Amino acid sequence: MKSVNDWKEYQILDMADGKKLESWNQIILVRPDPQIIWTDKTNPSLWQKVSARYERSNTGGGFWNILNPKMKEEWQITYQDLVFNLKLMGFKHTGLFPEQAYNWNYIREKIRTSNRTVKVLNLFAYTGAASIAALKEGAEVVHVDASRGMIDWAKENVKSNHLENQSIHFFVDDVVKFVKREIRRGNKYDMILMDPPSFGRGSKHEIWNIEKDLYGLVNLCTELLSDEPLLFLINSYSTGLSKTILENILYLTVNQKKEGLITSDELGLPMNNSKLILPCGIFARWEKKK
């Protein structure tokens, strides 16, 4: 399992009874997590200092219960030299997945050591953390997401990092349709990143199902790879897919175009002052052999 231990403004304070207690730059949140199946709290007193708690609804979904009336509607968090804007949003999210810091670091290192200008395509790009990581190293980034709200949020994050004058282009679009158009345009990329949801809808209500559509999308994306590609990264939170399946997809697609090194692993978040680690999804990557 891969994790990072240098977060200063994010911590898991405790985990018990299907919930995690987190500090996001001193904003204390309780969010559900189905993998936390034990019931004993390690630090019971910390659960009394909660700013907001996400409550499941009996009819599906849920809502945020604000327990601290002084809590800000929006706030920021930093990781190394990266700045992210946070807010409470539907389905328990804040706009950032802290475990992805491992991938941000990896992306930055690959770009930094390439000794060339790297063109990056970020698909299902959400609020833009990976895009910002790439921009920090001088990459040219194309950022694609089907949600106008997520694109606007990503633009805010870019501005907060003072990167608005860097080379980044945003597209509100269905990812599959966008990739097909890029193929027709003849555009090429040195690095392709994707974080596909289990299910989703495109900008014109196109249906996405990861188990049916992921292989075809990755196969299409091979036509966008440059002559000397650096990295192809797939991240997934879908419980129906294993990291080995993601490896297999990369082997059958990207590796047939350009032989490289394929690896996969789980991502996790360590609990503060504990040996416990919370699993947080999987990734698989193809990369150029050294």
C-alpha positions as CSV (number, residue, x, y, z in Angstrom):
1,M,0.0,0.0,0.0
2,K,1.2,3.5,-0.9
3,S,0.6,6.5,1.4
4,V,2.2,9.8,2.3
5,N,3.2,10.8,5.8
6,D,4.0,14.5,5.2
7,W,0.5,16.0,5.4
8,K,0.6,18.9,7.9
9,E,-2.9,20.2,7.5
10,Y,-4.8,17.0,7.0
11,Q,-5.0,14.1,9.5
12,I,-7.3,11.2,10.3
13,L,-7.7,11.6,14.1
14,D,-9.7,8.4,14.7
15,M,-11.8,5.7,12.9
16,A,-14.6,3.7,14.4
17,D,-18.1,2.4,13.8
18,G,-18.2,3.1,10.0
19,K,-16.9,6.7,10.4
20,K,-13.7,8.6,10.2
21,L,-12.8,11.7,12.2
22,E,-10.7,14.0,10.1
23,S,-9.0,17.4,10.6
24,W,-8.9,19.5,7.4
25,N,-6.7,22.5,8.5
26,Q,-8.4,22.5,11.9
27,I,-11.9,21.9,10.5
28,I,-13.0,18.7,12.1
29,L,-15.3,16.5,10.0
30,V,-17.0,13.2,10.5
31,R,-17.6,11.2,7.3
32,P,-18.9,7.7,6.8
33,D,-16.6,5.0,5.4
34,P,-17.9,1.4,4.9
35,Q,-14.4,-0.1,5.4
36,I,-14.3,1.0,9.0
37,I,-16.0,-2.1,10.5
38,W,-14.6,-2.0,14.0
39,T,-16.5,-0.2,16.8
40,D,-13.8,0.8,19.3
41,K,-12.7,4.4,19.3
42,T,-9.0,5.1,19.9
43,N,-9.5,8.7,20.9
44,P,-13.1,9.1,22.2
45,S,-12.6,12.7,23.5
46,L,-11.7,14.0,20.0
47,W,-15.1,13.2,18.7
48,Q,-16.5,16.0,20.9
49,K,-14.8,18.7,18.8
50,V,-16.6,18.1,15.5
51,S,-17.3,21.0,13.2
52,A,-19.6,19.1,10.8
53,R,-20.9,15.6,10.4
54,Y,-22.2,13.9,7.3
55,E,-25.5,12.1,8.1
56,R,-26.8,9.3,6.0
57,S,-30.5,9.6,4.9
58,N,-32.8,6.6,5.2
59,T,-34.1,7.5,1.7
60,G,-30.6,7.6,0.1
61,G,-27.9,10.2,0.0
62,G,-27.4,12.3,3.0
63,F,-26.7,15.8,4.4
64,W,-24.2,17.8,6.3
65,N,-25.1,18.5,9.9
66,I,-23.2,21.7,10.9
67,L,-22.3,21.5,14.6
68,N,-20.1,24.6,14.8
69,P,-22.0,27.7,13.8
70,K,-18.7,29.5,13.3
71,M,-17.5,27.1,10.6
72,K,-16.6,28.7,7.3
73,E,-18.5,27.7,4.2
74,E,-15.2,27.6,2.3
75,W,-11.6,27.3,3.4
76,Q,-8.2,26.3,2.2
77,I,-5.7,23.5,2.8
78,T,-2.1,23.2,1.7
79,Y,0.1,20.2,0.8
80,Q,3.7,21.1,0.3
81,D,3.5,24.1,-2.1
82,L,0.0,23.2,-3.4
83,V,-3.1,25.1,-2.2
84,F,-6.7,23.7,-2.5
85,N,-10.0,25.3,-1.9
86,L,-12.5,23.2,0.1
87,K,-16.2,23.2,0.9
88,L,-18.8,20.8,2.0
89,M,-20.5,19.3,-1.0
90,G,-23.1,16.5,-1.7
91,F,-22.3,12.9,-1.0
92,K,-19.9,13.6,1.8
93,H,-17.1,15.2,-0.3
94,T,-14.9,18.3,0.3
95,G,-13.4,18.6,-3.2
96,L,-10.1,16.9,-2.4
97,F,-8.9,13.3,-1.9
98,P,-5.8,13.6,0.4
99,E,-4.5,10.1,-0.4
100,Q,-3.9,11.3,-4.0
101,A,-0.9,13.2,-2.7
102,Y,1.1,10.0,-3.5
103,N,0.1,10.4,-7.2
104,W,0.7,14.1,-7.2
105,N,4.3,13.5,-6.0
106,Y,4.8,10.8,-8.7
107,I,3.4,13.0,-11.5
108,R,5.7,15.9,-10.5
109,E,8.8,13.8,-10.3
110,K,8.2,12.3,-13.7
111,I,7.7,15.7,-15.3
112,R,10.7,17.2,-13.3
113,T,13.1,14.6,-14.5
114,S,11.9,14.4,-18.1
115,N,14.0,17.5,-19.1
116,R,11.4,18.5,-21.6
117,T,8.0,20.2,-21.9
118,V,5.4,17.6,-21.0
119,K,1.9,17.6,-22.4
120,V,-0.6,16.3,-19.9
121,L,-4.2,15.1,-20.5
122,N,-6.2,14.9,-17.3
123,L,-9.6,13.1,-17.8
124,F,-12.4,13.1,-15.2
125,A,-10.2,15.8,-13.8
126,Y,-12.6,16.9,-10.9
127,T,-11.3,20.0,-9.0
128,G,-7.9,19.8,-10.6
129,A,-5.4,18.6,-8.0
130,A,-3.4,16.5,-10.5
131,S,-3.6,19.3,-13.0
132,I,-2.1,21.7,-10.5
133,A,0.7,19.3,-9.6
134,A,1.6,19.0,-13.3
135,L,1.4,22.8,-13.8
136,K,3.8,23.3,-10.9
137,E,6.5,21.5,-12.9
138,G,5.9,23.5,-16.0
139,A,3.7,21.0,-17.9
140,E,1.1,22.0,-20.5
141,V,-2.2,20.7,-19.3
142,V,-5.6,19.9,-20.9
143,H,-8.2,19.4,-18.1
144,V,-11.5,17.7,-19.0
145,D,-14.6,17.1,-16.8
146,A,-18.3,16.8,-17.6
147,S,-19.3,19.0,-14.7
148,R,-19.3,22.8,-15.2
149,G,-19.2,23.2,-11.4
150,M,-16.0,21.1,-11.1
151,I,-14.3,23.0,-13.9
152,D,-15.1,26.3,-12.2
153,W,-13.8,24.9,-8.9
154,A,-10.6,23.7,-10.7
155,K,-10.1,27.2,-12.1
156,E,-10.4,28.6,-8.6
157,N,-7.7,26.2,-7.4
158,V,-5.4,27.1,-10.3
159,K,-5.8,30.8,-9.4
160,S,-5.2,30.1,-5.7
161,N,-1.8,28.6,-6.8
162,H,-1.0,31.6,-8.9
163,L,-0.8,29.4,-12.0
164,E,-3.5,31.1,-14.1
165,N,-0.8,32.3,-16.6
166,Q,0.5,28.8,-17.1
167,S,-0.6,26.6,-20.0
168,I,-3.8,25.0,-19.0
169,H,-7.0,24.6,-21.1
170,F,-10.3,23.5,-19.6
171,F,-13.1,21.6,-21.3
172,V,-16.6,20.8,-20.0
173,D,-17.2,17.7,-22.1
174,D,-18.0,14.0,-22.1
175,V,-14.6,12.4,-21.8
176,V,-15.1,9.7,-24.5
177,K,-16.4,12.2,-27.1
178,F,-13.5,14.6,-26.2
179,V,-10.9,11.8,-26.7
180,K,-12.4,10.9,-30.1
181,R,-12.2,14.5,-31.2
182,E,-8.6,14.8,-30.1
183,I,-7.8,11.8,-32.1
184,R,-9.3,13.4,-35.2
185,R,-7.4,16.6,-34.5
186,G,-4.1,14.7,-34.3
187,N,-3.2,15.9,-30.8
188,K,-0.7,13.9,-28.8
189,Y,0.2,13.7,-25.1
190,D,3.2,12.6,-23.1
191,M,1.1,11.8,-20.0
192,I,-2.5,10.7,-19.6
193,L,-4.2,10.7,-16.2
194,M,-7.7,9.5,-15.5
195,D,-9.8,9.1,-12.4
196,P,-13.1,7.6,-13.8
197,P,-16.2,7.3,-11.6
198,S,-18.1,4.0,-11.2
199,F,-21.1,5.6,-12.9
200,G,-21.6,9.0,-14.4
201,R,-23.3,11.2,-17.0
202,G,-21.6,13.4,-19.6
203,S,-22.3,17.0,-20.3
204,K,-25.2,15.9,-22.6
205,H,-26.4,13.0,-20.3
206,E,-24.2,10.4,-21.8
207,I,-24.0,7.3,-19.6
208,W,-20.7,6.1,-18.2
209,N,-20.3,2.7,-16.6
210,I,-16.7,1.9,-15.6
211,E,-17.0,-1.9,-16.0
212,K,-18.4,-1.6,-19.5
213,D,-16.6,1.5,-20.7
214,L,-13.1,1.8,-19.1
215,Y,-11.3,-0.7,-21.4
216,G,-12.6,1.1,-24.6
217,L,-11.6,4.5,-23.3
218,V,-8.1,3.4,-22.4
219,N,-7.8,1.8,-25.8
220,L,-8.9,5.0,-27.5
221,C,-6.4,7.0,-25.4
222,T,-3.5,5.0,-26.8
223,E,-4.0,6.8,-30.0
224,L,-3.3,10.1,-28.2
225,L,0.1,9.0,-26.8
226,S,3.2,10.8,-28.1
227,D,6.1,8.9,-29.7
228,E,7.9,9.1,-26.3
229,P,5.2,8.9,-23.6
230,L,6.1,9.1,-19.9
231,L,3.1,8.0,-17.9
232,F,-0.4,6.6,-18.2
233,L,-2.1,6.6,-14.8
234,I,-5.6,5.1,-13.9
235,N,-7.0,5.8,-10.5
236,S,-10.2,4.1,-9.2
237,Y,-12.5,4.0,-6.2
238,S,-14.8,1.4,-7.8
239,T,-15.1,-1.6,-5.5
240,G,-15.9,-3.9,-8.5
241,L,-12.4,-3.5,-10.0
242,S,-9.1,-4.8,-8.6
243,K,-5.7,-3.3,-9.2
244,T,-4.8,-6.4,-11.2
245,I,-7.7,-5.7,-13.6
246,L,-6.3,-2.2,-14.1
247,E,-2.9,-3.7,-14.8
248,N,-4.4,-6.1,-17.3
249,I,-6.1,-3.2,-19.1
250,L,-2.9,-1.3,-19.4
251,Y,-1.0,-4.4,-20.6
252,L,-3.6,-5.1,-23.3
253,T,-3.7,-1.5,-24.5
254,V,-0.9,1.0,-23.7
255,N,1.8,-1.7,-23.4
256,Q,0.9,-3.0,-26.9
257,K,1.7,0.4,-28.3
258,K,4.9,1.1,-26.3
259,E,6.5,-1.5,-24.0
260,G,7.0,-0.1,-20.5
261,L,6.8,-0.9,-16.8
262,I,3.3,-1.6,-15.3
263,T,2.7,-1.4,-11.6
264,S,-0.3,-1.1,-9.3
265,D,-1.1,-0.8,-5.6
266,E,-3.6,0.4,-3.1
267,L,-3.6,4.0,-1.8
268,G,-4.1,4.6,1.9
269,L,-4.2,7.2,4.6
270,P,-2.5,6.6,8.0
271,M,-4.3,7.5,11.2
272,N,-2.5,10.0,13.4
273,N,-0.5,8.4,16.2
274,S,-1.5,4.9,15.2
275,K,-0.5,1.9,13.1
276,L,-3.9,1.9,11.5
277,I,-4.1,2.7,7.8
278,L,-7.4,3.3,5.9
279,P,-7.5,1.9,2.3
280,C,-8.6,4.6,-0.2
281,G,-8.9,3.1,-3.6
282,I,-6.4,1.7,-6.1
283,F,-4.2,2.8,-9.0
284,A,-2.3,1.3,-11.9
285,R,0.3,3.0,-14.0
286,W,2.2,2.4,-17.2
287,E,5.5,4.3,-17.4
288,K,8.4,4.6,-19.7
289,K,11.2,2.2,-18.8
290,K,14.2,4.0,-17.4
